Amino acid sequence: MIPAGLEYRRASSVDDALGVLAEHGDDAKLLAGGHSLLPLMKLRLAAPELVVDVGALDELRYVRDEGDALAIGALSRYRDLERDPVLGAHAPLLAHVSGEIGDRQVRHRGTLGGSVVHGDAAADLPA
């Protein structure tokens, strides 16, 4: 199927993305890797008026040891998580399963944030 028509904007910063979302509310959806949103759009189960591309915002792509917790950025791709030394040292099971998700394309483009936001109980990482 073909998705419905939409407006596309690439966010230049986190503040820019937040501003666009605040302005457009529920009519806007975020796009990072696209492996959760695009299939829904193709089936017309989701039809946002505006798609805000945040895929290039590297400030949302990290794994940090914050002492008593690990912080993982929403744009961290599964491949990033599989290879991250901090995650490997502190949460080796999460690092390992990140390398088993989907196929190569999903691991290189799919993001942790997209998986969490999509909330599909049958998705690879939550399962």
C-alpha positions as CSV (number, residue, x, y, z in Angstrom):
1,M,0.0,0.0,0.0
2,I,0.9,3.6,-0.3
3,P,0.8,6.0,2.6
4,A,-1.5,9.0,2.7
5,G,0.0,12.3,1.7
6,L,1.9,14.2,4.4
7,E,4.2,17.0,5.2
8,Y,7.9,16.2,6.0
9,R,10.3,18.2,8.1
10,R,13.8,17.4,9.2
11,A,14.5,18.7,12.8
12,S,17.7,20.6,13.2
13,S,17.9,20.1,16.9
14,V,16.0,18.6,19.8
15,D,14.5,22.1,20.6
16,D,13.4,22.4,17.0
17,A,11.7,19.0,17.1
18,L,9.9,19.8,20.4
19,G,8.7,23.2,19.0
20,V,7.3,21.5,15.9
21,L,5.5,18.9,18.1
22,A,4.1,21.5,20.4
23,E,2.8,23.5,17.4
24,H,1.2,20.5,15.6
25,G,0.2,18.3,18.5
26,D,-1.2,14.9,17.6
27,D,-1.1,15.7,13.9
28,A,2.7,15.2,14.0
29,K,4.7,12.0,14.4
30,L,8.4,11.6,15.0
31,L,10.5,9.5,12.5
32,A,13.9,8.1,13.4
33,G,14.7,4.7,11.9
34,G,11.2,4.2,10.5
35,H,10.8,0.6,11.3
36,S,7.8,1.1,13.5
37,L,6.1,4.1,11.9
38,L,6.5,3.4,8.2
39,P,4.7,0.0,8.2
40,L,1.8,1.5,10.0
41,M,1.6,4.3,7.5
42,K,1.8,1.9,4.5
43,L,-1.2,0.0,6.0
44,R,-2.9,3.4,6.7
45,L,-3.2,2.5,10.3
46,A,-1.3,5.7,11.0
47,A,-1.8,8.8,8.9
48,P,0.0,11.7,10.4
49,E,-0.3,15.1,8.7
50,L,3.3,15.9,9.5
51,V,6.3,13.6,9.9
52,V,9.3,15.2,11.9
53,D,12.5,13.4,11.1
54,V,14.8,13.3,14.1
55,G,17.1,10.6,12.8
56,A,20.1,12.9,12.5
57,L,20.0,14.3,16.0
58,D,23.1,12.6,17.4
59,E,22.6,14.2,20.8
60,L,19.9,11.5,21.3
61,R,22.2,8.7,20.4
62,Y,24.2,7.5,23.4
63,V,24.8,5.1,26.3
64,R,26.1,6.6,29.5
65,D,27.0,5.2,32.9
66,E,25.5,7.7,35.3
67,G,26.6,5.9,38.5
68,D,23.5,4.1,39.7
69,A,21.8,3.9,36.3
70,L,22.5,3.6,32.6
71,A,21.1,6.3,30.3
72,I,20.3,5.2,26.8
73,G,19.3,7.8,24.2
74,A,16.1,7.3,22.2
75,L,18.0,7.3,18.9
76,S,20.4,4.5,19.9
77,R,20.2,2.0,17.2
78,Y,20.2,-1.7,18.0
79,R,23.6,-2.1,16.3
80,D,24.9,0.7,18.6
81,L,23.6,-1.1,21.7
82,E,25.1,-4.5,20.6
83,R,28.6,-3.0,20.3
84,D,28.5,-0.4,23.1
85,P,31.3,-1.2,25.7
86,V,29.4,0.5,28.6
87,L,26.2,-1.5,27.9
88,G,28.3,-4.7,27.4
89,A,29.9,-4.2,30.8
90,H,26.8,-3.3,32.8
91,A,23.9,-4.9,30.9
92,P,25.4,-7.7,28.7
93,L,22.0,-9.4,28.1
94,L,20.6,-6.2,26.6
95,A,23.7,-5.8,24.5
96,H,23.4,-9.4,23.3
97,V,19.7,-9.4,22.5
98,S,20.1,-6.1,20.6
99,G,22.3,-8.0,18.1
100,E,19.6,-10.6,17.6
101,I,16.8,-8.3,16.7
102,G,15.1,-8.5,13.3
103,D,17.4,-8.5,10.3
104,R,20.5,-6.5,9.5
105,Q,18.5,-3.6,8.2
106,V,16.4,-3.4,11.3
107,R,19.5,-3.5,13.6
108,H,21.2,-0.7,11.6
109,R,18.2,1.6,11.4
110,G,15.8,0.6,14.1
111,T,16.0,2.6,17.4
112,L,15.3,1.8,20.9
113,G,13.0,4.9,21.2
114,G,11.0,3.8,18.2
115,S,10.4,0.4,19.7
116,V,9.4,1.8,23.0
117,V,7.1,4.5,21.6
118,H,5.4,2.0,19.2
119,G,4.6,-0.3,22.1
120,D,4.0,-3.5,20.1
121,A,4.1,-6.3,22.6
122,A,5.3,-8.7,19.8
123,A,8.3,-6.5,18.9
124,D,11.7,-8.1,19.3
125,L,13.2,-6.1,22.2
126,P,10.2,-6.0,24.5
127,A,9.6,-9.7,24.0
